[in-house]
């Protein structure tokens, strides 16, 4: 068995700004043993939350109003980062959150080595844990996500392969199902803070079907950060439809009919979508 030393991390954010960290999960592993497992609630700038993010992770402003800002927490945990191997699931998101928050508070960036369990497997965190028989206690709780990532990484580095037969098949459902309190305004893009060079900036976007390589919630959060106006249904003014596995033929037929009558709805299948959110069109 390989003796591994690394820090597993996970961040939850309060809104679509990457510097709005509201929870930090840390799992420090030495000689393949978990020696530190901690969770920190952090007060984001102005303690400002979007209802969208609250629905994802369940953290709300009243839980962080009396919590320290990031610099105070960072002073207690930076030793787990500096010159260390950092492991995360979707490290592009977590490392960007870390660096943007450090920049916001004018703090120096640590030197890191980075490995990503998502990039190494193409599985979302729930699927990865199921495929390796790792218990994921509470998804979108930063500490438990860091723990699930750490335990999965140890198994992967010791040669265990994901067993996809153990992955629970889930029926496609709207990312908004069960969140009746969401309103139309929550689904609108933040055109002030999002990337104006993004191919999705100001565009109406709809997801249909099951995305195999990324959580639907995470895909929606990424495209919202890119300025997308995320809709729950396809209409004449839709610009992009992200197509996952099992997309209904009736929806595809509707798109075809709209395009015949003057709409310009572009279909983007999952592999192309993953390239776009990484590199742009």
C-alpha positions in Angstrom: 0.0 0.0 0.0 1.3 3.4 -1.0 1.9 5.8 2.0 0.3 9.0 0.9 0.6 12.5 2.2 -1.9 15.2 1.0 -4.6 17.6 1.9 -8.1 17.1 0.6 -10.2 20.3 0.3 -13.7 21.4 -0.6 -15.2 24.8 -0.6 -18.9 25.9 -0.6 -19.7 29.4 -1.8 -22.4 31.8 -0.7 -23.1 33.2 -4.2 -21.8 33.1 -7.8 -18.6 35.0 -6.9 -15.7 32.6 -6.4 -14.4 34.7 -3.5 -17.6 34.1 -1.5 -16.4 31.0 0.4 -18.8 30.3 3.2 -17.6 26.8 4.3 -14.2 25.1 4.1 -13.6 21.4 4.5 -10.1 20.1 5.2 -8.9 16.5 5.4 -5.2 16.1 6.1 -3.8 12.7 5.3 -0.4 11.5 6.5 0.9 8.0 5.7 -2.5 7.2 4.2 -4.2 8.0 7.5 -6.6 10.8 8.1 -5.0 12.9 10.9 -7.1 16.1 10.6 -10.7 16.5 9.5 -12.2 19.9 10.1 -15.0 22.1 8.9 -15.0 25.9 9.1 -17.9 28.3 8.5 -16.7 31.5 7.0 -18.5 34.9 6.7 -18.4 35.8 3.0 -18.0 39.4 2.0 -21.0 41.4 3.2 -22.4 38.1 4.4 -24.2 38.1 1.0 -25.9 34.9 -0.2 -27.9 33.9 -3.3 -31.0 31.7 -2.7 -29.6 29.5 -5.4 -26.5 28.6 -3.4 -28.5 28.3 -0.2 -30.7 25.7 -1.9 -27.6 23.7 -2.9 -25.7 23.5 0.4 -28.2 24.7 3.0 -25.9 27.3 4.6 -27.7 30.6 5.2 -26.6 34.2 6.3 -27.8 33.6 9.9 -25.3 30.8 10.2 -22.3 32.9 9.3 -23.2 36.4 10.5 -21.0 35.9 13.6 -18.3 33.8 12.0 -14.8 35.0 11.1 -13.9 36.3 7.7 -11.6 34.2 5.5 -8.2 35.8 6.6 -8.7 34.7 10.2 -9.6 31.1 9.2 -6.8 31.0 6.6 -4.2 31.9 9.3 -5.2 28.6 11.1 -5.2 26.3 8.0 -2.6 27.6 5.6 0.0 25.2 6.9 -2.1 22.4 5.3 -1.6 24.1 1.9 1.9 25.6 1.6 4.1 23.3 -0.4 1.6 20.4 0.0 -0.2 18.1 -2.4 -3.8 19.3 -2.6 -6.5 16.9 -3.8 -10.0 18.1 -4.7 -12.9 16.9 -6.7 -13.2 19.4 -9.5 -10.1 21.2 -8.5 -10.6 23.9 -11.2 -13.5 25.2 -9.1 -11.9 24.8 -5.6 -8.5 26.2 -6.5 -10.1 29.1 -8.3 -12.2 29.8 -5.2 -9.1 29.7 -3.1 -7.0 32.0 -5.3 -9.7 34.5 -5.9 -10.5 34.7 -2.2 -6.8 35.2 -1.4 -6.6 38.0 -4.0 -9.7 39.6 -2.6 -8.1 39.9 0.8 -4.7 40.7 -0.6 -3.1 37.6 0.8 -0.2 35.7 -0.9 -0.9 32.5 -2.8 0.7 29.3 -1.5 2.8 27.1 -3.7 0.7 24.0 -4.4 0.7 20.6 -6.1 -2.7 19.8 -7.3 -4.5 16.5 -8.2 -8.2 16.2 -9.2 -10.2 13.1 -8.7 -12.9 14.4 -11.1 -10.3 14.9 -13.9 -8.8 11.5 -13.2 -12.1 9.6 -13.4 -14.7 11.7 -15.1 -17.2 10.7 -12.4 -19.1 13.2 -10.2 -18.3 12.8 -6.5 -21.5 10.8 -5.7 -20.8 8.4 -8.5 -17.1 8.1 -7.6 -17.8 7.3 -3.9 -20.4 4.7 -4.9 -18.1 3.1 -7.4 -15.3 2.7 -4.8 -17.7 1.9 -1.9 -16.7 5.0 -0.1 -19.4 6.5 2.2 -20.4 10.0 1.3 -22.2 11.2 4.5 -23.6 14.5 3.3 -23.0 15.8 -0.2 -22.4 19.6 -0.4 -21.2 19.6 3.2 -17.6 20.8 2.7 -16.1 18.5 5.3 -17.8 15.4 4.2 -17.1 16.1 0.5 -13.4 16.5 1.4 -13.5 13.3 3.4 -15.2 11.4 0.5 -12.6 12.9 -1.9 -9.7 11.8 0.3 -10.9 8.3 0.8 -11.6 7.9 -2.9 -8.1 9.3 -3.8 -6.4 6.8 -1.5 -8.2 3.9 -3.1 -7.5 5.1 -6.6 -3.7 5.6 -5.8 -3.6 2.1 -4.5 -4.9 0.6 -7.7 -8.6 0.2 -7.1 -10.7 0.9 -10.2 -14.2 2.5 -10.1 -16.8 -0.2 -10.4 -19.6 1.5 -12.3 -22.0 -1.4 -11.6 -22.2 -0.1 -8.0 -23.4 3.3 -9.1 -27.0 3.9 -8.4 -28.9 4.9 -11.5 -30.9 8.0 -10.9 -33.8 9.2 -13.1 -33.3 12.5 -14.8 -35.0 15.3 -12.9 -35.0 19.1 -12.9 -32.3 20.7 -10.8 -35.0 22.9 -9.5 -37.3 20.0 -8.3 -38.0 20.3 -4.6 -37.0 23.9 -4.4 -40.3 25.6 -4.8 -39.0 28.8 -3.1 -36.8 29.5 -6.2 -38.1 32.4 -8.2 -37.4 33.5 -11.7 -35.0 36.2 -10.5 -32.8 33.5 -8.9 -32.4 31.8 -12.2 -31.3 35.0 -14.0 -27.7 35.7 -14.7 -25.6 38.2 -12.7 -24.4 40.1 -15.8 -22.4 42.5 -13.6 -20.1 40.0 -12.0 -20.0 37.2 -14.6 -17.5 36.8 -17.4 -18.6 39.0 -20.3 -16.4 37.0 -22.7 -18.2 33.8 -21.9 -20.0 32.1 -24.8 -23.0 31.8 -22.5 -23.0 35.4 -21.3 -26.6 36.7 -21.5 -27.8 33.6 -23.3 -30.9 31.5 -22.4 -29.8 28.0 -21.6 -31.7 24.8 -20.8 -30.5 21.4 -19.5 -32.2 18.2 -20.6 -31.3 14.6 -20.0 -28.7 13.1 -17.5 -25.2 14.5 -17.4 -22.8 11.7 -16.6 -19.6 13.6 -16.0 -20.6 16.4 -13.8 -23.3 17.1 -11.2 -26.3 18.9 -12.8 -26.2 21.4 -9.9 -22.5 22.1 -10.5 -23.1 22.4 -14.3 -25.8 25.0 -13.6 -23.7 26.9 -11.1 -20.8 27.0 -13.6 -22.9 28.3 -16.5 -24.6 30.8 -14.2 -21.2 32.1 -13.3 -20.6 32.4 -17.0 -23.6 34.7 -17.3 -26.2 32.2 -18.5 -29.9 32.8 -18.1 -30.9 29.3 -17.0 -34.5 28.3 -17.9 -36.5 25.2 -16.9 -38.2 24.8 -20.2 -37.4 25.2 -23.9 -38.9 28.1 -25.7 -38.6 30.1 -28.9 -36.0 32.4 -27.3 -33.8 29.6 -26.0 -30.2 30.0 -27.3 -28.6 26.7 -26.1 -29.8 23.3 -25.0 -27.3 21.1 -23.1 -28.1 17.5 -24.1 -27.4 14.7 -21.6 -28.1 11.0 -21.8 -31.8 10.1 -22.3 -32.9 13.5 -23.6 -36.6 13.2 -24.5 -37.4 12.9 -28.2 -40.4 15.2 -27.7 -38.0 18.0 -26.6 -35.7 17.4 -29.5 -38.7 17.6 -31.9 -39.8 20.8 -30.2 -36.4 22.3 -30.9 -36.5 21.3 -34.5 -40.0 22.9 -34.9 -38.8 26.2 -33.2 -35.8 26.4 -35.5 -38.0 25.9 -38.6 -40.0 29.0 -37.5 -37.1 31.3 -37.0 -35.5 30.3 -33.8 -31.7 29.6 -33.6 -31.5 27.0 -30.8 -28.1 25.3 -30.7 -27.7 21.8 -29.3 -24.6 21.1 -27.2 -23.9 17.5 -26.2 -22.2 16.7 -23.0 -18.6 16.1 -24.4 -18.7 19.5 -26.2 -20.3 21.2 -23.2 -17.4 20.0 -20.9 -14.9 21.5 -23.4 -16.8 24.8 -23.5 -16.9 25.3 -19.7 -13.2 24.6 -19.6 -11.9 26.4 -22.7 -14.8 28.4 -24.2 -16.3 28.0 -27.7 
